[in-house]
Amino acid sequence: MQNPDSAPHFELRFRPTVKEYRALLYATKYTWTERLYAFIVPAAYWGLALLLSVPIMVYAPVRRFLIEHIGSFAPPAVAVIFGLLFYCFHSFILFPRLIRDALEGQIIGQGENEITVDENGVVSRIGTVYSNIPWSGVRRVADVRGCILLFTGRNSGLILPRRAFASPQEADRMLALAHQKTGAAQ
């Protein structure tokens, strides 16, 4: 544990997880086109669900069976069930796999990260890439989902998981230092 009166110095070693990478994605400031795209993908699943439910509802024996057992709201119920199945597939299987694959291909996911934070800025070694980022290069600081995020661009930055700190108090001290040095608001 550091002496509270000494110059702040934090040394972290960790391997980022998918959960921590998702925290970075969550805190990213998206453009309106990126937000629209994020809306269109799930909407496409609902459209596909509607298209797939039409043949089921047109085929008379199936329609009769469903109406007898579910009631007159069977057609929308079938479409909603298909939509929920596609949405769950997207949210719980496809999207996490997409993030895992993206993380494997990025520098951030290639081995152990070593990050040192002090009065001058941040020095990081991620895989074979070394970076020396002065505090003036940190555009935004966020404390989201168990991670302290130091954004160096609109949608890029360093993930400092709170689990990598010696204690929650040390993580809070680092967050206070980042806010002080950058003047950044969350």
N, C-alpha and C positions, 0 to 999 in steps of 0.2 A: 504494500500500500504506500502511496506517495504521501509525502509531507504536504499538507495543504498550503504551507507558506512557500514551498519551492516552486520553481518555474514548471509549469505543466509539461509533462512528457508522457505520452502513451504509446506503448508498443503492443500491437495486436498481431496474432497469427491465427488464421482460421481458413476453412474451406467453405465457400458460400453454398447455401442450399437453394433449392428451387423456391422455397417459401420466402427467402430473403430477396431473391431476384424478383419475385412477384411484388414484394414491398416496393422495390425500385420502380416497377411498372405502374403500381398503384399511385405513387407520388409524382409521377411524371406529368408535366403540363402538356396536354395534347392539343393539337390544332383542331379546328372544326372539321376538317376532312378526316382526320384520324378518329374523331368521335363519331362521325357519320358512318365510317366503315365499321366501327365496333358495334353500331346499332344494326347495320344491314346484315351482318353475318348471322346473328340469331334470328332476325326476321326472315332470312332465307330458309332457315330450318322450319319455321312455322308455315311458310309458303309450300315447302315440300310436303309437310304433314297434310296440308289441305289437299294437295294434288293426290297424294296416296290414299286419302280417305274417300275420295270421290268414287273410285271403282268399287270399294267395299259397300258404299251406300247405294250404288246403282244396281248391284247384283241383288235381285229381289229376295232370294232365300236368306241371305245374310242380313239384309235390311229388316226383313220381317222378324227374324230371330232377335236381333238387337232391340227392335222397338218393343217386342213382347217382354223382353227381360230387363231392359233399361228404361224404356218409356219413349215418349215422343222427342225427347232431347238427345236421342242416340246419335244422330249425325254430328252435332257439335261436340258431343262427348268423345266420339272416335277421333275427330280432328285434334281435340285438346290432348288426348292420350298420345297420339302420334307426335304432336308438337313437344310434349313433355319428354318423351323418349329421346327425340333428337336433341333437345336442349340439354338434357342430362348427359347424353353422349358427348356433346360439345364441351360442356362445362367440366365434367369430371373425368373424361378419358382423353379426348382429343386435345383440348387446350393445355392441360398439364404436360402431356407428352410433347406438344409443340414447344413449350417453355424449356423442358428438359433437353430437348434436341438443340434449341437455340443456345442454352447455357453451355452445352458441351462444345459448341463451335466458337464460342467467344473466349477471349483472353481471360475474362473474369472466372470462367469455370475450369481453367487449366491449372490445377494444382493448388497448393497452399498460397494464400495471400498474406503478405507481411506489410503492415501499414504502421508507420510511425507518425505521430502527430505531436507538434510542439508549437512554441511561440511563432516560429517562422512559417509554418504551413504543414503540408502533408507530403511525406515521402512514401511511395508505395512500390512494392515488387509483387506483381501478379504474373505468375508463370515466369517468363524470361523478360518481361517488360518492366522497366524501371521508370517511375514518374516522380518528378519533384514539383509539387503544386504549391505556389505561394498562396497565402490567404486571399490575396486580391483575385486569384483565379477561381475561387469558389463563389458561384453566383447565388446559390440558394442552399439553405440547410433545412432538413426535414427530419422529424422524429416520428416514424410510422412503423407500425406492426413489428415492434421489437428491433428496429434498425435505426441507426442514425445515418442519414444520407447526406452526402456532400456533393451537390450538383455542380459540375464544371461546365455544363451545357444545358440546353433545354430538356434533353431527355437522356443525358449521360452523367455519370458520376460514380462516386465511391460508396460502397455499402460497408458500414461499420456495424456489424451485428452486436447488439447489447450483450449477447452470450459470450463474446470474445473479451469483454472487459473483466477485470478481476472482481469487480463488485458493481452493483447498480449505482452506487454513489460515484464511482469512477466514471461510469458512462455519463452520468448527469454533469459531472465536472467537464468532461470533454465536450458535451453539447453546449454548456455555458461558454466554454472557450470559443467554440465555433461561432456562436451567435455574437460574442464580443468582437472577435477578429473580423468578421464579415459584415457585421451590422445587418445580417440577413434575418428576415422574419420567416417563419415556417410557411 
